[in-house]
């Protein structure tokens, strides 16, 4: 299966990249533009859910509709139903794909907060225990290195068939036929996107605020 690669974002709207609060200085242009664009993607993909609440410019919404409209079916990942807002932002920022509310009821491989992914203690190590991903606090999760995130990456791969091999700061939206990767990091990030087929690997190279759309 071949993978096609699309880079860039909506013309005239600045860099792309959803930015959780505190990830970069609040006044950063990259943070402001990136947050606006990821919110537009979420607004279209999740009908205003996820990080999609609030007003959006017509240009951003038009771009987001083009991206989301190319996806087959609904986005796959962690069901937004019952997902606390701080965890929605943090998990998206470390590359956990999100899915519309009710997705886990329709697709058994999709994930549910409180069943498949939990947080029991702020000081808990990131680990998989009896098939459940156990998280530390959101702040600690965002500070983990690429190596530290390996249990999370492997868990997502076991359920969704995709694995991001990169540092935190890249948001992922995932459909049956495409994945959208958006960087919120203030430095260039590189790595690999593995899947959806076994043995399939695509290079990831994102400038601050960059976006890659992988289609197969």
Backbone as numpy.savetxt, mean C-alpha at the origin, in Angstrom:
# Nx Ny Nz CAx CAy CAz Cx Cy Cz
4.25 -15.16 -18.02 3.40 -13.97 -18.02 4.28 -12.73 -18.02
4.05 -11.84 -18.98 4.82 -10.62 -19.07 4.24 -9.54 -18.16
5.11 -8.67 -17.69 4.69 -7.54 -16.86 5.02 -6.25 -17.59
4.04 -5.38 -17.77 4.30 -4.07 -18.36 4.42 -3.06 -17.25
5.22 -2.04 -17.47 5.55 -1.06 -16.44 5.17 0.33 -16.92
4.43 1.05 -16.08 4.06 2.44 -16.33 4.60 3.27 -15.19
5.31 4.34 -15.47 5.85 5.20 -14.42 5.29 6.60 -14.55
5.40 7.37 -13.46 4.96 8.75 -13.49 3.62 8.93 -12.83
3.10 10.15 -12.89 1.83 10.46 -12.26 1.07 11.48 -13.06
0.02 12.05 -12.51 -0.79 13.02 -13.22 0.03 14.27 -13.55
0.02 14.70 -14.77 0.83 15.85 -15.18 0.39 17.10 -14.44
1.39 17.85 -13.98 1.10 19.11 -13.33 0.68 19.01 -11.89
0.73 17.80 -11.30 0.26 17.67 -9.92 1.38 17.43 -8.94
2.61 17.38 -9.41 3.72 17.20 -8.50 3.99 15.75 -8.21
4.92 15.47 -7.29 5.31 14.09 -7.00 4.18 13.30 -6.36
4.24 12.01 -6.57 3.25 11.12 -5.97 3.79 10.57 -4.66
2.89 10.22 -3.75 3.35 9.49 -2.58 2.50 9.73 -1.36
1.71 8.74 -0.94 0.95 8.88 0.29 1.88 8.95 1.49
1.67 9.91 2.36 2.60 10.14 3.46 1.86 10.10 4.79
2.14 9.11 5.64 1.52 9.10 6.96 2.05 10.26 7.80
1.24 10.74 8.73 1.63 11.86 9.58 2.93 11.51 10.30
3.90 12.42 10.22 5.14 12.22 10.92 6.22 11.55 10.09
5.90 11.07 8.89 6.90 10.38 8.08 7.92 11.36 7.52
7.48 12.55 7.13 8.35 13.60 6.66 7.84 14.90 7.27
8.62 16.00 7.22 8.14 17.27 7.78 6.78 17.66 7.23
5.92 18.18 8.10 4.54 18.46 7.72 4.45 19.45 6.56
5.41 20.37 6.45 5.36 21.36 5.40 5.94 20.90 4.08
6.44 19.68 4.03 7.09 19.18 2.83 6.14 19.16 1.66
6.61 19.68 0.51 5.78 19.66 -0.69 5.49 18.24 -1.14
6.48 17.35 -0.98 6.27 15.95 -1.36 5.20 15.32 -0.49
5.22 15.64 0.79 4.21 15.08 1.68 2.82 15.56 1.31
2.68 16.85 1.04 1.37 17.40 0.74 0.84 16.88 -0.59
1.68 16.90 -1.62 1.24 16.41 -2.94 1.00 14.91 -2.91
1.89 14.19 -2.24 1.73 12.74 -2.17 0.48 12.33 -1.43
0.22 12.97 -0.31 -0.96 12.63 0.46 -2.23 12.91 -0.33
-2.24 14.02 -1.06 -3.40 14.35 -1.88 -3.65 13.28 -2.94
-2.56 12.77 -3.52 -2.72 11.81 -4.60 -3.11 10.42 -4.10
-2.53 9.99 -3.00 -2.95 8.68 -2.48 -4.38 8.75 -1.97
-4.77 9.87 -1.42 -6.16 10.01 -0.98 -7.11 9.93 -2.17
-6.68 10.49 -3.29 -7.52 10.40 -4.49 -7.65 8.95 -4.95
-6.55 8.21 -4.94 -6.60 6.79 -5.30 -7.54 6.03 -4.37
-7.41 6.27 -3.08 -8.27 5.58 -2.12 -9.71 6.02 -2.25
-9.92 7.31 -2.53 -11.29 7.80 -2.68 -12.01 7.07 -3.80
-11.30 6.82 -4.89 -11.91 6.14 -6.03 -11.99 4.63 -5.78
-10.90 4.04 -5.31 -10.86 2.59 -5.13 -11.76 2.11 -4.00
-11.91 2.94 -2.95 -12.62 2.51 -1.75 -13.83 3.39 -1.45
-14.32 4.12 -2.46 -15.53 4.95 -2.30 -15.41 5.89 -1.10
-14.25 6.53 -0.98 -14.02 7.47 0.10 -13.45 6.86 1.35
-13.29 5.54 1.39 -12.72 4.87 2.56 -11.21 4.89 2.53
-10.59 4.16 3.47 -9.14 4.16 3.56 -8.64 5.54 3.93
-7.74 6.07 3.13 -7.23 7.43 3.33 -7.94 8.40 2.40
-9.10 8.03 1.88 -9.74 8.80 0.81 -10.71 9.88 1.23
-10.87 10.11 2.53 -11.82 11.13 2.97 -11.34 12.53 2.60
-12.28 13.44 2.38 -11.93 14.83 2.10 -12.14 15.20 0.65
-11.83 16.45 0.34 -12.00 16.97 -1.02 -10.79 16.64 -1.88
-11.01 16.52 -3.19 -9.95 16.17 -4.13 -10.11 17.02 -5.38
-9.00 17.39 -6.00 -9.07 18.19 -7.21 -9.56 17.34 -8.37
-10.21 17.96 -9.36 -10.69 17.20 -10.52 -9.58 16.46 -11.25
-8.40 17.09 -11.37 -7.28 16.43 -12.07 -6.84 15.17 -11.35
-6.74 15.25 -10.05 -6.32 14.08 -9.27 -7.35 12.96 -9.38
-8.62 13.31 -9.29 -9.66 12.29 -9.38 -9.68 11.65 -10.77
-9.47 12.46 -11.81 -9.45 11.90 -13.16 -8.30 10.92 -13.32
-7.12 11.28 -12.80 -5.96 10.38 -12.85 -6.23 9.10 -12.07
-6.80 9.26 -10.86 -7.07 8.09 -10.02 -8.09 7.17 -10.69
-9.09 7.74 -11.33 -10.09 6.90 -12.01 -9.47 6.11 -13.15
-8.49 6.70 -13.84 -7.81 5.98 -14.91 -7.05 4.78 -14.35
-6.33 5.00 -13.26 -5.55 3.92 -12.65 -6.47 2.83 -12.10
-7.44 3.24 -11.31 -8.33 2.28 -10.67 -9.19 1.57 -11.72
-9.61 2.31 -12.74 -10.46 1.73 -13.77 -9.79 0.64 -14.58
-8.46 0.61 -14.57 -7.73 -0.42 -15.31 -7.64 -1.73 -14.53
-8.01 -1.71 -13.26 -7.94 -2.91 -12.44 -9.12 -3.84 -12.69
-8.85 -5.12 -12.66 -9.90 -6.12 -12.83 -10.49 -6.49 -11.47
-11.79 -6.28 -11.33 -12.44 -6.58 -10.07 -12.10 -5.57 -9.00
-12.27 -5.97 -7.75 -11.99 -5.09 -6.61 -10.54 -5.24 -6.18
-9.98 -4.20 -5.56 -8.63 -4.34 -4.99 -8.60 -5.46 -3.96
-7.46 -6.12 -3.86 -7.25 -7.24 -2.95 -6.37 -6.80 -1.79
-6.58 -7.40 -0.61 -5.71 -7.09 0.51 -6.41 -7.16 1.85
-6.11 -6.20 2.70 -6.66 -6.12 4.05 -7.98 -5.36 4.02
-9.04 -6.03 4.41 -10.39 -5.47 4.44 -10.39 -4.21 5.32
-10.97 -3.13 4.80 -11.05 -1.89 5.57 -12.07 -1.95 6.70
-12.97 -2.90 6.64 -14.01 -3.01 7.66 -13.38 -3.25 9.03
-13.59 -2.34 9.96 -13.07 -2.48 11.32 -11.61 -2.10 11.50
-10.97 -1.63 10.44 -9.54 -1.27 10.53 -9.40 0.13 11.11
-8.75 0.28 12.28 -8.59 1.62 12.86 -7.81 2.55 11.94
-8.11 3.84 12.02 -7.52 4.81 11.10 -5.99 4.83 11.19
-5.43 4.76 12.41 -3.97 4.81 12.52 -3.32 3.60 11.87
-3.99 2.46 11.94 -3.45 1.26 11.33 -3.65 1.26 9.83
-4.71 1.87 9.37 -4.91 2.01 7.94 -3.74 2.77 7.33
-3.36 3.88 7.94 -2.25 4.69 7.43 -0.93 3.97 7.56
-0.69 3.35 8.72 0.61 2.71 8.96 0.81 1.48 8.08
-0.20 0.63 7.99 -0.06 -0.59 7.20 0.04 -0.28 5.72
-0.70 0.72 5.26 -0.56 1.12 3.86 0.85 1.63 3.59
1.42 2.36 4.55 2.75 2.94 4.36 3.86 1.91 4.32
3.63 0.73 4.88 4.65 -0.32 4.81 4.33 -1.33 3.72
3.37 -1.01 2.87 3.13 -1.82 1.68 2.09 -2.91 1.81
1.26 -2.88 2.85 0.17 -3.85 2.94 -0.98 -3.37 2.06
-1.37 -4.14 1.04 -2.48 -3.71 0.19 -3.79 -3.68 0.98
-4.63 -2.72 0.69 -5.93 -2.61 1.33 -7.03 -3.05 0.37
-8.18 -3.41 0.92 -9.31 -3.87 0.13 -10.58 -3.20 0.64
-11.61 -3.08 -0.21 -12.85 -2.44 0.23 -13.51 -3.18 1.38
-14.32 -2.47 2.14 -15.05 -3.09 3.23 -15.89 -4.26 2.71
-15.81 -5.38 3.41 -16.55 -6.57 3.00 -15.77 -7.51 2.11
-14.55 -7.13 1.71 -13.78 -7.96 0.79 -13.47 -9.32 1.38
-13.16 -9.37 2.68 -12.80 -10.64 3.30 -13.98 -11.60 3.39
-15.20 -11.09 3.28 -16.37 -11.96 3.26 -16.54 -12.62 1.89
-16.05 -11.94 0.85 -16.22 -12.45 -0.52 -15.03 -13.26 -1.00
-13.84 -12.93 -0.52 -12.62 -13.57 -0.99 -11.88 -14.13 0.22
-11.84 -15.45 0.39 -11.26 -16.04 1.61 -9.79 -15.75 1.81
-9.05 -15.42 0.73 -7.63 -15.14 0.89 -7.37 -13.71 1.33
-8.38 -12.83 1.22 -8.20 -11.48 1.73 -8.14 -11.49 3.25
-7.65 -10.40 3.81 -7.30 -10.35 5.23 -8.30 -9.52 6.02
-8.42 -9.85 7.29 -9.31 -9.09 8.17 -8.56 -8.68 9.43
-8.73 -7.39 9.80 -8.16 -6.89 11.04 -8.83 -7.59 12.22
-8.02 -8.00 13.20 -8.54 -8.68 14.38 -8.63 -10.18 14.22
-8.52 -10.67 13.00 -8.53 -12.11 12.75 -7.19 -12.59 12.17
-6.74 -11.92 11.13 -5.51 -12.29 10.44 -4.33 -11.39 10.82
-4.62 -10.15 11.18 -3.61 -9.18 11.58 -4.07 -8.53 12.88
-3.20 -8.55 13.90 -3.58 -8.00 15.20 -2.42 -7.22 15.80
-2.73 -6.41 16.80 -1.71 -5.75 17.61 -2.09 -5.95 19.07
-1.24 -6.67 19.81 -1.56 -7.02 21.19 -0.81 -6.17 22.21
0.38 -5.67 21.80 1.21 -4.89 22.72 2.10 -3.96 21.91
2.27 -2.71 22.36 3.14 -1.79 21.62 4.56 -2.29 21.49
5.01 -3.10 22.43 6.39 -3.59 22.44 6.55 -4.98 21.83
5.46 -5.52 21.30 5.53 -6.87 20.73 6.42 -6.85 19.48
7.21 -7.89 19.26 7.98 -7.97 18.02 7.07 -8.29 16.84
7.44 -7.82 15.67 6.70 -8.18 14.46 6.94 -9.65 14.18
5.87 -10.44 14.15 6.03 -11.88 14.00 4.72 -12.50 13.52
4.82 -13.71 13.01 3.64 -14.51 12.65 3.51 -15.62 13.67
2.36 -15.67 14.32 2.10 -16.68 15.35 0.80 -17.40 15.05
0.87 -18.71 14.82 -0.30 -19.54 14.52 -1.11 -18.96 13.37
-0.41 -18.52 12.34 -1.07 -18.03 11.15 -1.58 -16.61 11.22
-1.26 -15.90 12.31 -1.72 -14.52 12.50 -0.51 -13.59 12.55
-0.59 -12.47 11.84 0.48 -11.48 11.86 0.29 -10.58 13.08
1.28 -10.58 13.98 1.23 -9.80 15.22 2.13 -8.58 15.05
1.56 -7.40 15.29 2.26 -6.14 15.05 2.70 -5.47 16.34
3.80 -4.71 16.27 4.12 -3.78 17.36 3.23 -2.54 17.21
3.57 -1.47 17.90 2.81 -0.22 17.73 2.98 0.30 16.30
2.06 1.15 15.87 2.14 1.72 14.53 3.44 2.51 14.35
3.85 3.22 15.39 5.08 4.02 15.30 6.29 3.13 15.12
6.36 2.04 15.86 7.48 1.10 15.72 7.46 0.41 14.37
6.28 0.07 13.89 6.17 -0.58 12.59 6.75 0.31 11.49
6.42 1.59 11.53 6.90 2.52 10.50 8.41 2.72 10.56
9.02 2.43 11.70 10.46 2.64 11.86 11.28 1.40 11.52
10.62 0.28 11.19 11.35 -0.95 10.93 12.11 -0.89 9.61
13.23 -1.57 9.56 14.03 -1.65 8.34 13.42 -2.69 7.40
13.95 -2.72 6.18 13.50 -3.71 5.20 13.69 -5.13 5.73
14.82 -5.37 6.39 15.08 -6.69 6.97 14.08 -7.01 8.06
13.79 -6.03 8.92 12.85 -6.24 10.02 11.44 -6.55 9.52
11.10 -6.05 8.32 9.76 -6.22 7.77 9.55 -7.58 7.10
10.58 -8.41 7.07 10.47 -9.68 6.35 9.30 -10.56 6.82
9.00 -10.67 8.12 7.84 -11.48 8.50 6.53 -10.96 7.90
6.38 -9.65 7.86 5.18 -9.07 7.26 5.13 -9.36 5.77
6.26 -9.18 5.08 6.31 -9.43 3.64 5.96 -10.89 3.32
6.52 -11.81 4.11 6.27 -13.23 3.87 4.81 -13.58 4.15
4.22 -12.95 5.16 2.82 -13.21 5.49 1.92 -12.76 4.35
2.15 -11.57 3.82 1.35 -11.08 2.70 1.52 -12.00 1.49
2.73 -12.46 1.24 2.98 -13.36 0.12 2.20 -14.65 0.28
2.12 -15.17 1.50 1.43 -16.43 1.72 -0.07 -16.33 1.48
-0.63 -15.13 1.64 -2.07 -14.95 1.48 -2.45 -14.40 0.11
-1.65 -13.48 -0.41 -2.04 -12.80 -1.65 -1.19 -13.18 -2.85
-0.05 -13.84 -2.60 0.79 -14.25 -3.72 1.70 -13.18 -4.26
1.84 -12.06 -3.53 2.75 -10.99 -3.93 3.63 -10.63 -2.74
4.84 -10.15 -3.04 5.75 -9.75 -1.96 6.58 -8.56 -2.41
6.51 -7.50 -1.63 7.33 -6.31 -1.87 8.65 -6.48 -1.12
9.74 -6.40 -1.82 11.07 -6.47 -1.20 11.68 -5.07 -1.28
11.42 -4.27 -0.26 11.87 -2.88 -0.24 11.66 -2.32 1.15
12.22 -1.15 1.39 12.05 -0.48 2.68 10.64 0.05 2.83
10.27 0.39 4.06 8.98 1.01 4.31 8.89 2.35 3.57
7.68 2.72 3.24 7.47 3.98 2.54 6.82 3.82 1.19
6.63 2.57 0.74 5.98 2.31 -0.55 4.59 1.74 -0.29
3.57 2.44 -0.75 2.19 1.97 -0.65 1.88 1.10 -1.86
1.08 0.08 -1.66 0.73 -0.85 -2.73 -0.79 -0.99 -2.81
-1.33 -0.84 -4.02 -2.70 -1.23 -4.31 -2.62 -2.38 -5.30
-3.43 -3.43 -5.09 -3.25 -4.68 -5.81 -4.59 -5.18 -6.35
-4.60 -5.44 -7.65 -5.75 -6.05 -8.32 -5.33 -7.38 -8.95
-6.28 -8.07 -9.54 -5.98 -9.34 -10.20 -5.01 -9.17 -11.37
-5.02 -7.98 -11.98 -4.19 -7.76 -13.18 -3.16 -6.66 -13.05
-3.08 -6.00 -11.91 -2.12 -4.91 -11.78 -1.80 -4.62 -10.32
-0.66 -3.97 -10.12 -0.28 -3.44 -8.81 0.21 -2.01 -9.01
-0.17 -1.14 -8.10 0.25 0.25 -8.13 1.13 0.50 -6.92
2.36 0.95 -7.15 3.33 1.22 -6.08 3.60 2.71 -6.04
3.43 3.31 -4.88 3.63 4.75 -4.72 4.56 5.00 -3.54
5.61 5.76 -3.75 6.58 6.02 -2.69 6.23 7.29 -1.92
6.28 7.19 -0.59 6.13 8.37 0.26 7.43 8.69 0.97
8.50 8.02 0.58 9.78 8.21 1.25 10.48 9.47 0.74
11.25 10.15 1.60 11.97 11.35 1.18 13.27 11.05 0.44
13.59 9.78 0.27 14.81 9.36 -0.44 14.43 8.33 -1.49
15.25 8.15 -2.53 14.94 7.11 -3.52 14.91 5.73 -2.88
13.99 4.90 -3.36 13.87 3.53 -2.87 13.95 2.56 -4.04
14.57 1.43 -3.79 14.67 0.39 -4.80 14.42 -0.96 -4.20
14.19 -1.94 -5.04 13.96 -3.29 -4.57 13.30 -4.11 -5.65
12.42 -5.03 -5.21 11.75 -5.91 -6.15 10.30 -6.13 -5.71
9.47 -6.40 -6.71 8.09 -6.82 -6.48 7.98 -8.24 -6.99
7.68 -9.19 -6.09 7.61 -10.59 -6.45 6.16 -11.01 -6.64
5.88 -11.77 -7.72 4.55 -12.26 -7.99 3.90 -11.50 -9.14
2.67 -11.83 -9.43 1.81 -12.78 -8.72 2.09 -14.26 -9.03
2.82 -14.54 -10.11 3.17 -15.92 -10.40 4.44 -16.31 -9.65
4.55 -17.57 -9.31 5.72 -18.08 -8.61 6.97 -17.85 -9.47
8.00 -17.28 -8.86 9.25 -17.02 -9.57 9.28 -15.73 -10.36
8.18 -15.01 -10.39 8.12 -13.75 -11.14 8.64 -12.60 -10.27
9.52 -11.77 -10.84 10.11 -10.68 -10.09 10.28 -9.47 -11.00
9.88 -8.29 -10.49 9.98 -7.05 -11.24 10.78 -6.04 -10.41
11.69 -5.33 -11.04 12.48 -4.33 -10.34 11.62 -3.14 -9.93
11.91 -2.61 -8.78 11.25 -1.40 -8.26 12.31 -0.32 -8.12
12.07 0.84 -8.71 12.97 1.98 -8.58 12.11 3.23 -8.51
12.02 3.82 -7.34 11.13 4.95 -7.11 11.88 6.13 -6.52
11.79 7.25 -7.20 12.25 8.51 -6.64 11.25 8.97 -5.58
11.61 9.92 -4.73 10.64 10.44 -3.76 9.35 10.87 -4.44
8.25 10.32 -4.00 6.97 10.63 -4.60 6.68 9.90 -5.89
7.52 8.94 -6.28 7.34 8.26 -7.56 6.27 7.19 -7.52
5.85 6.75 -8.70 4.83 5.72 -8.82 5.20 4.76 -9.94
4.95 3.49 -9.72 5.06 2.46 -10.74 3.74 1.69 -10.79
3.27 1.46 -12.01 2.10 0.62 -12.22 2.54 -0.62 -12.96
2.40 -1.77 -12.34 2.78 -3.03 -12.94 1.52 -3.74 -13.41
1.50 -4.13 -14.70 0.32 -4.81 -15.24 0.74 -6.13 -15.85
-0.09 -7.15 -15.69 0.23 -8.47 -16.24 -1.02 -9.09 -16.85
